Amino acid sequence: MNKETIYHVTDQPTLDQISDNAYTCASLQQEGFIHCCTHGQLAGVLQRYYQGVSDLKLLTIDPQLLEPKLVYENTVGGEELFPHVYGAINMSSVRAVEDLTSQ
């Protein structure tokens, strides 16, 4: 298993929905997993999906403390593998929640 720190981009209203000390978001219900990225993928993710979006938050996640299954894959058929979390993220694995301003 890859032990590299992973990241998840979200917003405050979604963070406010945390219950039972676990983070979830719409993609978990819609796609079955929570989208994450590595540090090297973060700039591209922000550029592709969050350009012009304000009030973003960045969760820094320690994969060694993550309870749900973590899979590196590309579900759209590309070469680059992204970390996907198959379940609610236990908050004990979240090392930091930071304000993030998309460029």
C-alpha distances in whole Angstrom, upper triangle without the diagonal:
4,6,9,12,13,16,18,22,24,28,30,31,28,27,30,29,27,28,26,24,22,22,22,24,26,23,21,25,25,22,20,17,17,17,15,15,14,17,18,18,20,23,23,22,25,28,27,27,28,31,34,32,33,32,28,26,23,20,18,14,12,9,9,12,12,13,13,10,8,9,9,13,16,19,22,21,21,18,16,13,13,11,13,13,15,17,19,17,18,20,19,16,18,19,22,24,26,29,28,30,30,32
4,6,9,10,13,16,20,23,26,28,30,27,26,29,28,26,27,27,24,22,21,22,23,25,22,21,25,25,22,21,17,17,16,13,12,11,13,14,15,17,20,20,20,22,25,24,24,26,28,31,30,31,30,26,24,20,18,15,13,11,8,9,12,12,14,14,12,9,9,9,12,15,18,21,20,19,17,14,12,11,9,12,13,15,18,19,17,18,19,18,15,16,17,19,21,23,26,25,27,27,28
4,6,9,12,16,19,22,25,27,29,26,24,28,27,25,26,25,22,21,20,22,23,25,23,22,26,27,24,22,19,17,17,14,13,11,12,14,15,17,20,21,20,22,25,25,25,26,29,31,30,30,29,25,22,18,16,13,10,8,6,6,10,11,14,14,13,10,12,11,15,18,21,24,24,22,20,17,14,13,11,14,14,16,18,19,16,17,17,16,12,14,14,17,19,21,24,23,26,26,28
4,6,10,13,17,20,23,25,27,24,23,27,27,24,26,26,23,21,20,21,22,24,22,22,25,26,23,22,19,17,15,12,10,7,9,11,12,13,16,18,17,19,22,22,22,23,25,28,27,27,26,22,20,16,14,11,9,8,7,9,12,12,15,16,15,12,13,11,15,17,20,22,23,21,19,15,13,12,10,13,14,17,19,19,16,17,17,17,13,13,13,15,17,18,21,20,23,23,24
4,7,10,14,17,20,21,24,21,20,23,23,21,23,23,20,18,17,18,20,22,20,20,24,25,22,21,17,15,14,10,9,7,8,11,12,12,15,17,16,17,20,21,21,21,23,26,24,24,22,19,16,12,10,7,6,5,6,9,10,11,14,15,15,12,13,13,16,18,21,23,23,22,20,17,14,12,10,13,13,16,17,17,14,15,14,14,10,10,9,11,13,15,18,17,20,20,22
4,7,10,13,17,19,21,18,17,21,21,19,21,22,19,16,15,16,16,19,17,17,20,21,19,18,14,12,10,6,6,5,7,10,10,9,13,14,13,14,17,18,17,18,20,23,21,21,20,16,14,10,8,6,5,7,7,10,11,10,14,14,13,10,12,11,14,15,17,20,21,19,18,15,12,9,7,10,10,14,15,15,12,14,14,14,10,10,10,11,12,14,16,15,18,18,20
4,7,10,13,16,18,15,14,18,18,17,20,21,18,15,13,14,14,17,15,15,19,20,18,18,14,11,9,5,5,6,7,10,9,8,11,13,10,11,15,16,14,14,17,19,17,17,16,13,10,7,5,5,6,9,10,13,14,12,15,15,15,12,14,13,15,16,18,19,21,20,19,16,14,10,9,10,11,14,15,14,11,14,13,14,11,9,10,10,10,11,13,12,15,14,17
4,6,10,13,15,12,11,15,15,14,18,19,16,14,11,11,11,13,12,13,16,17,15,15,12,8,7,5,7,9,10,13,11,9,12,13,10,11,14,14,12,12,15,17,15,15,14,10,8,6,5,7,8,11,12,16,15,13,16,15,15,13,14,14,15,16,17,18,21,20,20,17,15,11,10,10,10,13,13,12,10,13,12,15,12,10,12,11,10,11,12,11,14,13,16
4,7,10,12,10,10,14,15,15,18,20,18,16,12,12,11,13,12,14,17,17,16,17,14,10,8,7,9,11,12,14,12,9,11,12,9,8,12,12,10,9,12,14,11,12,11,7,6,5,6,9,11,15,16,19,19,17,19,18,19,16,17,17,18,18,18,19,22,21,22,18,17,13,13,13,13,16,16,15,13,16,15,17,15,12,14,12,10,10,10,8,11,10,14
4,7,9,7,7,11,12,12,16,18,16,14,10,10,8,10,11,13,15,16,16,17,14,11,10,10,12,15,15,18,15,13,14,15,12,11,14,14,11,10,13,14,11,11,9,6,5,6,8,11,13,17,18,21,20,18,20,18,20,18,19,20,20,20,20,21,24,23,25,21,20,16,15,14,14,17,16,14,13,15,14,17,16,13,15,13,10,10,10,9,11,12,15
4,6,6,6,9,11,12,16,19,17,15,12,12,10,12,13,15,17,18,19,19,17,14,14,14,16,18,18,21,19,15,17,18,15,13,16,16,13,11,14,13,10,9,6,5,5,8,10,14,16,20,21,24,22,20,22,21,23,22,23,23,24,24,23,24,27,27,28,25,24,20,19,18,18,20,19,16,15,17,16,19,18,15,17,14,10,10,9,9,11,12,16
4,5,5,6,9,10,14,17,16,15,12,12,11,14,16,17,19,20,21,22,19,16,17,17,19,21,21,24,22,19,20,21,18,16,20,20,17,14,17,16,12,10,7,7,7,10,11,15,17,21,22,25,23,21,23,22,25,24,26,26,27,27,27,28,31,30,32,28,27,23,22,21,20,22,20,17,16,17,15,18,18,15,17,14,10,11,9,11,13,14,18
4,5,5,7,10,13,16,16,15,12,12,10,12,15,16,17,18,20,20,19,16,17,18,21,23,24,26,24,21,22,23,20,18,21,21,18,16,18,17,14,12,10,10,10,13,14,18,19,23,24,27,25,22,23,23,25,24,26,27,28,27,27,28,31,31,33,30,28,24,23,21,20,21,19,16,16,18,16,20,20,17,19,17,14,14,13,14,16,17,21
4,5,5,8,11,14,13,12,8,8,7,9,11,12,13,15,17,17,15,13,14,15,18,21,22,24,22,19,21,22,18,17,20,20,16,15,18,18,14,14,11,10,10,12,12,16,16,20,21,24,22,19,20,19,21,21,23,24,24,24,23,25,28,28,30,27,25,21,20,18,16,17,15,13,13,15,14,17,17,15,18,16,13,14,14,14,16,17,21
4,5,6,10,13,11,10,7,8,9,12,14,14,16,18,19,18,16,13,15,15,18,20,21,24,22,19,21,22,19,18,22,22,18,17,20,20,16,15,12,10,9,10,10,13,14,18,19,22,19,17,18,18,21,20,23,24,25,25,25,27,30,30,31,28,25,22,20,18,16,18,16,12,11,13,11,14,15,12,14,13,10,12,12,14,16,18,21
4,6,9,12,11,11,9,10,11,13,16,16,17,19,21,21,19,17,18,19,22,24,24,27,26,23,25,26,23,21,25,25,21,20,22,22,18,16,13,13,12,14,13,17,18,21,22,25,22,20,21,21,23,23,26,27,28,29,28,30,33,33,34,31,29,25,23,21,19,20,18,14,14,15,13,16,17,15,17,15,12,14,14,16,19,20,24
4,6,10,10,9,8,8,9,11,14,13,14,17,18,18,17,15,17,18,22,24,25,28,26,24,26,27,23,22,26,25,22,20,24,23,20,19,16,15,14,15,14,18,18,21,22,24,21,19,19,18,21,22,24,26,27,27,26,28,32,32,33,31,28,25,22,20,18,18,15,12,12,13,12,16,17,15,18,17,14,17,17,19,21,22,26
4,7,6,6,5,7,9,12,15,13,15,18,19,18,16,14,17,17,21,23,24,27,25,23,26,27,23,23,26,26,23,22,25,25,22,20,17,16,14,15,13,16,15,18,19,21,18,16,16,16,19,20,23,24,26,27,26,28,32,32,33,30,27,24,21,19,16,17,13,10,10,10,9,12,14,12,16,15,13,16,17,19,22,23,27
4,5,6,7,9,11,14,17,15,15,19,20,18,17,16,19,20,23,25,27,30,28,26,29,30,26,26,30,29,26,25,29,29,25,24,21,20,18,18,16,18,17,20,20,22,18,16,16,16,19,21,24,26,28,29,28,31,33,34,35,32,29,26,23,20,17,17,14,10,11,10,10,13,15,14,18,18,16,19,21,23,26,27,31
4,5,9,11,14,17,19,16,17,20,21,19,18,17,20,21,24,26,28,31,30,28,31,32,28,29,32,32,29,28,32,32,28,27,24,23,20,20,17,19,17,19,19,20,17,15,14,14,18,20,23,26,28,30,29,32,34,35,36,33,30,26,23,21,17,17,13,10,11,9,9,11,14,14,17,18,17,21,23,25,28,29,33
4,7,10,14,17,18,16,18,21,22,19,18,16,19,19,22,23,25,28,27,25,28,29,26,26,30,30,27,26,30,30,27,25,22,20,17,17,14,16,14,16,17,17,14,13,12,13,17,18,22,24,26,28,28,31,33,34,34,31,28,24,21,19,16,16,13,9,9,6,6,8,10,11,14,14,14,18,20,22,25,27,31
4,7,10,14,15,12,14,17,18,16,14,12,15,16,19,21,22,26,24,22,26,27,23,24,27,27,24,24,27,28,24,24,21,19,16,16,13,14,13,14,15,16,13,11,10,11,14,15,19,21,23,25,24,27,30,30,31,28,25,21,18,16,12,13,9,6,5,4,5,8,10,10,13,14,14,17,19,21,24,25,29
4,7,11,12,10,12,15,16,14,12,10,12,13,16,18,20,23,21,19,23,23,20,20,24,23,20,20,23,24,21,20,18,15,13,13,10,12,11,14,14,17,14,11,12,11,14,15,17,19,21,22,22,24,27,27,28,25,22,19,16,14,11,12,9,5,5,6,7,10,10,9,13,13,12,15,17,18,21,22,25
4,7,8,7,9,11,12,11,9,8,11,12,16,19,21,23,21,20,23,23,19,20,23,22,19,19,22,23,20,20,18,16,14,14,12,15,14,16,16,19,16,13,13,12,14,14,17,19,20,20,19,22,25,26,27,24,21,18,15,13,10,10,8,5,7,9,10,14,13,13,16,16,14,17,18,19,21,22,25
4,6,6,7,9,10,10,9,7,9,12,15,19,21,23,20,18,21,21,17,17,20,19,16,16,20,21,17,18,16,14,13,14,13,16,15,18,18,21,19,16,16,14,16,16,17,19,19,19,18,20,23,24,25,23,21,17,15,13,11,12,10,8,10,13,13,17,16,15,18,17,15,17,18,18,20,20,23
4,5,5,6,8,9,9,8,10,13,17,20,23,24,21,20,22,21,17,18,20,18,15,16,19,20,17,19,18,16,16,16,16,19,18,21,21,24,22,19,19,16,18,17,18,20,19,19,17,18,22,23,25,23,21,18,17,14,13,13,12,11,13,16,17,21,20,19,22,21,19,20,20,20,21,20,24
4,5,5,5,7,6,6,7,11,14,18,20,22,19,18,20,19,15,17,19,17,14,15,19,21,18,20,19,16,16,16,16,18,17,20,19,22,21,18,18,15,15,15,15,16,15,15,13,15,18,19,21,19,17,14,13,10,10,10,10,11,12,16,18,21,19,18,21,21,19,21,21,20,22,20,23
4,6,6,4,4,5,8,12,15,19,21,23,20,20,22,21,18,19,22,20,17,19,22,24,21,22,21,19,18,17,16,18,16,19,17,20,19,15,15,12,12,13,14,16,15,16,14,17,20,21,23,21,18,15,13,10,8,7,7,8,10,14,16,19,17,17,21,21,19,22,22,22,24,23,26
4,6,6,8,9,12,15,19,22,25,27,24,23,25,24,21,22,24,22,19,20,24,25,23,24,23,21,20,20,19,21,20,22,21,24,22,19,18,15,15,16,17,19,18,18,16,18,21,23,25,24,21,18,17,13,12,10,9,10,13,16,18,21,20,20,24,24,22,24,25,24,26,25,29
4,6,8,10,11,15,18,22,25,26,23,22,24,23,19,21,23,20,17,19,22,24,21,23,23,21,21,21,20,23,22,24,23,26,25,21,20,17,17,17,17,19,17,17,14,15,19,21,23,22,20,18,17,13,13,12,12,13,16,19,21,24,23,22,26,26,24,25,26,25,26,24,27
4,6,8,9,13,16,20,23,24,20,20,23,21,18,20,22,19,17,19,22,24,22,24,24,21,21,20,20,21,20,22,20,23,23,19,19,15,14,14,14,15,14,13,10,12,15,18,20,19,17,14,14,10,11,10,11,13,15,19,21,24,22,22,25,25,24,25,26,24,26,24,27
4,7,10,13,16,20,23,24,21,21,24,23,19,22,24,21,19,21,25,27,24,26,25,22,21,21,19,21,19,20,18,21,20,16,15,12,11,12,12,14,13,14,12,14,17,19,21,20,17,15,13,9,9,6,8,10,13,16,19,21,19,20,23,24,23,25,26,25,27,26,29
4,6,9,13,16,19,20,18,18,21,20,16,19,21,19,17,19,23,25,22,24,23,20,19,17,16,17,15,17,15,18,17,13,13,10,9,9,9,11,11,12,11,14,17,18,19,17,14,12,10,6,5,4,6,8,10,14,16,18,16,17,20,21,20,22,23,22,24,23,26
4,6,10,13,16,18,15,15,18,17,14,16,19,17,15,16,20,22,19,20,19,16,15,13,12,14,12,15,13,17,16,12,13,10,11,10,10,12,12,13,12,15,18,18,19,17,14,11,9,6,5,7,7,8,8,12,14,16,14,14,17,17,16,18,19,18,21,20,23
4,7,11,13,15,12,12,15,14,10,13,15,14,12,13,17,19,17,19,18,15,14,12,12,13,12,15,13,17,17,14,16,13,13,10,10,10,10,11,11,13,15,15,16,14,11,8,7,5,7,9,11,11,11,15,16,18,15,15,17,17,16,17,18,17,19,17,20
4,7,10,12,9,9,12,12,9,12,15,14,12,14,17,19,17,19,18,14,13,10,9,10,9,12,11,15,15,13,15,13,13,10,10,10,11,11,13,15,17,16,16,13,10,7,5,6,7,11,12,12,11,14,15,17,13,12,14,14,14,15,16,15,17,16,19
4,7,8,6,6,10,10,8,10,13,13,12,14,16,19,18,19,19,15,14,11,10,10,10,12,12,15,16,14,17,16,15,11,11,9,11,11,13,15,16,15,14,11,9,6,6,8,10,14,16,16,14,17,17,19,15,14,15,15,15,15,17,15,17,15,17
4,5,5,6,10,10,10,12,14,15,15,16,18,21,20,21,21,17,15,12,11,10,10,11,11,14,16,15,18,17,16,13,12,10,12,13,16,17,18,16,15,11,10,7,7,11,13,16,18,18,16,18,18,19,15,14,14,15,15,16,17,15,17,16,18
4,5,5,8,10,10,11,14,15,16,16,17,20,19,20,20,16,15,11,12,10,11,12,13,16,18,17,21,20,20,16,16,14,16,16,19,20,21,18,17,13,13,11,11,14,16,20,21,21,18,20,19,20,16,15,14,14,15,14,16,14,15,15,16
4,6,7,8,10,11,13,14,16,16,17,20,20,21,22,18,17,14,15,13,15,16,16,19,21,20,23,23,21,18,17,14,15,15,19,19,19,16,15,11,11,11,12,15,18,21,23,24,21,23,23,24,20,19,18,18,18,17,18,16,17,15,16
4,6,6,6,9,10,11,12,13,15,18,18,19,20,16,16,13,14,13,14,16,16,19,21,20,23,21,20,16,16,13,13,13,15,16,16,14,13,9,10,8,10,13,16,19,21,22,20,22,22,23,20,18,19,18,18,17,18,15,16,14,15
4,5,5,6,9,10,11,11,12,15,15,16,16,13,12,10,12,11,13,16,16,20,21,19,22,22,21,17,17,15,16,15,17,18,19,17,16,13,13,10,12,14,16,20,21,21,19,21,20,22,19,17,17,15,15,14,14,11,12,10,12
4,6,5,6,9,10,10,10,13,14,15,16,13,14,12,14,15,17,19,20,23,24,23,26,25,25,21,21,18,18,17,19,19,20,18,17,14,15,13,15,17,20,23,25,24,22,25,24,25,22,20,20,18,17,15,15,11,11,9,9
4,5,5,6,8,10,10,14,14,16,18,15,16,14,16,17,18,21,21,24,26,24,27,25,24,21,20,17,16,15,17,16,17,14,15,12,13,12,14,16,19,22,24,24,23,26,25,27,24,22,22,21,20,18,18,14,14,11,11
4,5,5,6,7,9,13,12,15,16,13,13,12,14,15,16,19,19,23,24,22,24,22,22,18,18,15,15,13,15,14,16,14,15,12,13,10,12,14,16,19,21,21,19,23,22,24,21,19,20,19,17,16,16,13,13,10,11
4,6,6,5,6,9,9,11,13,10,11,11,14,15,17,20,21,25,25,23,26,24,24,21,21,19,19,17,18,18,20,18,19,16,16,14,15,17,19,22,23,22,21,24,23,25,22,20,20,18,16,15,13,10,9,6,8
4,6,6,5,9,10,13,15,13,15,14,17,19,21,24,24,28,28,27,29,28,27,24,23,21,20,18,19,18,20,17,19,16,17,16,18,19,22,24,26,25,24,27,26,29,26,23,24,22,20,18,16,13,11,8,7
4,6,7,10,11,14,17,14,16,16,18,20,21,24,24,28,29,26,29,26,26,23,21,19,18,15,16,14,17,15,17,14,16,14,17,17,20,23,24,24,23,27,27,29,26,24,25,23,21,20,19,15,14,11,11
4,6,9,9,12,14,12,14,14,16,18,20,23,23,27,27,25,27,25,24,22,21,19,18,16,16,15,18,17,18,16,17,14,16,16,18,21,22,22,21,24,24,27,24,22,23,22,19,18,17,14,13,10,11
4,6,5,8,11,9,11,12,15,17,20,23,24,27,27,25,27,26,26,23,23,21,21,19,19,18,21,20,22,19,19,17,18,18,20,22,23,22,21,24,23,26,24,21,22,20,17,16,14,11,9,6,9
4,6,9,12,11,14,15,18,20,23,26,27,30,30,28,31,29,29,26,26,24,24,22,22,21,23,21,23,21,22,19,21,21,23,26,27,26,25,28,27,29,27,24,25,22,20,18,15,12,9,6,7
4,6,10,10,14,16,19,22,24,28,29,33,32,30,33,31,32,29,29,28,27,25,25,24,27,25,27,24,25,23,24,24,26,28,29,27,26,29,28,31,29,26,26,23,20,18,15,12,9,6,7
4,7,7,11,13,16,19,22,26,27,30,30,28,30,28,29,27,27,26,26,24,24,23,26,25,27,24,24,22,22,22,23,26,26,24,23,26,24,27,26,23,23,20,17,15,12,10,8,6,9
4,6,9,12,16,18,21,25,27,30,29,28,30,29,30,28,29,28,28,27,27,26,29,28,30,27,27,23,24,24,24,27,26,24,23,25,23,26,25,22,22,19,15,13,10,8,6,7,9
4,7,10,13,16,19,23,25,28,27,25,28,27,28,27,28,27,28,27,27,28,31,29,31,27,27,23,23,23,23,26,25,22,21,23,20,23,22,19,19,16,12,10,7,7,7,9,12
4,7,10,13,16,20,21,25,24,22,24,24,25,23,24,24,24,24,24,24,27,26,27,24,23,20,19,19,20,22,22,19,18,20,18,21,20,16,17,14,10,9,6,5,6,7,11
4,7,10,13,16,18,22,20,19,21,21,23,21,22,22,23,23,24,25,28,26,27,24,22,19,18,18,18,20,20,17,15,17,14,17,16,12,13,10,7,6,5,5,8,10,13
4,6,9,13,15,18,17,16,19,19,20,18,20,19,21,21,22,23,26,24,25,21,20,16,15,15,15,19,18,16,14,15,13,15,14,10,11,8,6,5,6,6,9,11,14
4,6,10,12,15,14,13,16,16,17,15,18,18,20,21,22,23,26,25,25,21,19,15,13,14,13,16,15,13,10,12,10,12,10,6,8,6,5,7,9,10,13,14,18
4,7,10,12,12,11,15,16,17,14,17,17,19,21,22,24,26,24,24,20,18,15,13,14,13,17,16,15,11,12,10,11,8,6,5,5,6,8,11,12,15,16,19
4,6,9,8,8,11,12,13,11,14,15,17,19,21,23,25,24,23,20,17,14,11,12,11,14,14,12,9,10,9,9,6,4,6,7,9,12,15,15,19,19,22
4,5,6,7,10,12,13,11,14,15,18,21,22,25,26,25,24,21,18,15,12,13,12,15,15,14,10,10,10,9,5,6,7,10,12,15,18,18,22,23,25
4,5,5,8,10,10,8,11,12,15,18,20,23,24,23,22,19,15,13,10,11,10,12,13,13,10,11,12,11,7,9,10,13,15,18,21,21,24,24,27
4,6,8,11,11,10,13,14,18,21,23,26,27,26,25,22,18,17,13,14,12,15,15,15,12,12,13,11,8,11,11,15,17,20,24,24,27,28,30
4,6,9,11,11,14,16,20,23,24,27,29,28,27,24,21,18,15,15,12,14,14,13,10,8,9,7,5,8,10,13,16,19,22,23,27,27,30
4,6,8,8,12,14,17,20,21,24,26,25,25,22,18,16,12,12,9,10,10,9,7,6,9,8,5,8,11,14,15,19,22,22,26,26,29
4,7,9,12,15,18,21,22,25,27,27,26,24,20,18,14,13,9,10,8,9,7,6,10,9,8,11,14,17,18,22,25,25,29,29,32
4,6,10,13,15,18,18,22,23,24,24,22,18,16,12,10,6,6,5,7,7,8,11,12,10,13,16,18,19,22,25,25,28,28,31
4,7,10,12,16,16,19,21,21,21,19,15,13,10,8,6,5,7,10,10,11,15,15,13,15,18,20,21,24,26,26,29,28,31
4,7,10,13,14,17,18,18,18,16,12,10,6,6,5,6,9,11,10,12,15,15,12,14,17,19,20,22,24,24,26,26,28
4,6,10,11,14,15,15,15,13,9,8,6,5,7,8,11,14,13,16,18,19,16,17,20,21,22,24,26,25,27,26,28
4,7,10,13,13,12,11,9,5,5,4,6,9,11,14,17,16,18,20,21,18,18,20,22,22,24,26,24,26,24,26
4,6,9,9,9,9,8,5,5,7,7,11,12,15,18,18,21,23,24,21,21,23,24,24,26,27,25,27,25,26
4,6,6,6,7,6,5,6,9,9,13,14,17,20,20,23,25,26,23,23,25,26,25,26,27,25,26,23,25
4,6,8,10,10,9,9,11,10,13,13,17,19,20,23,25,27,24,24,27,27,26,27,28,26,27,24,26
4,6,9,10,10,11,13,13,16,17,20,22,23,26,28,30,27,27,29,29,28,28,29,26,27,24,25
4,7,9,10,11,14,14,18,19,22,25,25,29,30,32,29,29,31,31,30,31,31,28,29,26,27
4,6,8,10,14,15,18,20,23,25,25,29,30,32,28,28,29,29,29,29,30,27,27,24,25
4,6,10,13,15,19,20,24,26,26,29,30,31,28,27,29,29,29,29,30,27,28,25,25
4,7,10,13,16,19,22,24,23,26,27,28,24,24,25,25,25,26,26,24,24,22,22
4,7,9,13,15,18,20,19,22,24,25,21,21,22,23,24,24,25,23,24,22,23
4,6,10,13,16,17,16,19,20,22,18,18,19,20,20,21,22,20,22,20,21
4,7,10,12,14,13,16,17,18,15,15,17,18,18,19,21,20,22,20,23
4,6,9,11,11,14,16,18,15,15,18,18,18,20,22,20,23,21,24
4,6,8,7,11,13,15,12,13,16,17,17,20,22,21,24,23,26
4,7,9,12,15,16,14,16,19,20,20,23,25,24,27,26,29
4,6,9,12,14,13,14,18,19,19,22,24,24,27,26,29
4,6,9,12,11,12,16,17,16,19,21,22,25,25,28
4,6,8,7,8,12,13,13,16,19,19,23,23,26
4,5,6,7,11,13,13,17,20,21,25,25,29
4,5,5,8,10,10,14,17,19,22,24,27
4,6,8,10,12,16,19,21,25,26,29
4,6,9,11,15,18,19,23,24,27
4,6,7,11,14,16,19,21,24
4,7,10,14,15,19,21,23
4,6,10,12,16,18,20
4,7,9,13,15,18
4,6,10,12,15
4,7,10,13
4,6,9
4,6
4
